[in-house]
Amino acid sequence: MSDKNWKRNTLLIGAGIGLLAGLLSAYLRIRKAESNNEIITFKAKDTAKIGTAVFDFMKKFL
């Protein structure tokens, strides 16, 4: 490749997309909880499920 920094650029773009997707997801979850007068709580099991789902999604599409 002609661009020497392609690895760095790829990592930065991927991190930026992940950041934006995570912020949007959190924002939508907060809006839903507020409209239902709920408080969001995270348990270790729920967090592990989300992490597993993200990695499964990445394996399928990348």
VEXMI-173341 format. One line per field, with one value per residue (C-alpha): x, y, z. Coordinates in nm, 3 decimals. Example, Ala and Ser with C-alpha at 12.3 -4.5 7.8 and 13.67 -1.06 7.14 Angstrom:
2
x 1.230:1.367 $
y -0.450:-0.106 $
z 0.780:0.714 $
# end
This chain:
62
x 0.000:0.116:0.002:0.248:-0.004:-0.283:-0.283:-0.311:-0.582:-0.779:-0.759:-0.863:-1.157:-1.271:-1.239:-1.433:-1.715:-1.725:-1.732:-2.020:-2.215:-2.167:-2.272:-2.582:-2.675:-2.635:-2.833:-3.123:-3.122:-3.130:-3.421:-3.617:-3.551:-3.654:-3.978:-4.060:-3.947:-3.684:-3.326:-3.069:-2.858:-2.586:-2.496:-2.180:-2.384:-2.557:-2.227:-2.075:-2.375:-2.334:-1.963:-2.024:-2.291:-2.054:-1.777:-2.021:-2.140:-1.783:-1.692:-1.989:-1.931:-1.554 $
y 0.000:0.350:0.481:0.386:0.455:0.227:0.018:0.321:0.474:0.149:0.127:0.489:0.461:0.136:0.288:0.596:0.387:0.174:0.483:0.638:0.312:0.264:0.619:0.593:0.261:0.400:0.712:0.509:0.278:0.576:0.734:0.409:0.371:0.731:0.695:0.384:0.547:0.277:0.277:0.090:-0.164:-0.386:-0.725:-0.917:-1.181:-0.918:-0.753:-1.088:-1.157:-0.822:-0.880:-1.224:-1.087:-0.814:-1.064:-1.298:-1.008:-0.913:-1.271:-1.294:-0.970:-0.924 $
z 0.000:-0.063:0.276:0.551:0.825:0.702:1.020:1.245:1.025:1.027:1.407:1.453:1.215:1.380:1.727:1.619:1.474:1.789:2.010:1.818:1.811:2.186:2.268:2.050:2.207:2.560:2.473:2.331:2.633:2.870:2.679:2.696:3.069:3.138:2.944:3.151:3.480:3.529:3.649:3.442:3.628:3.487:3.624:3.538:3.356:3.139:3.055:2.954:2.728:2.556:2.506:2.359:2.125:2.002:1.928:1.751:1.538:1.451:1.355:1.120:0.934:0.941 $
# end
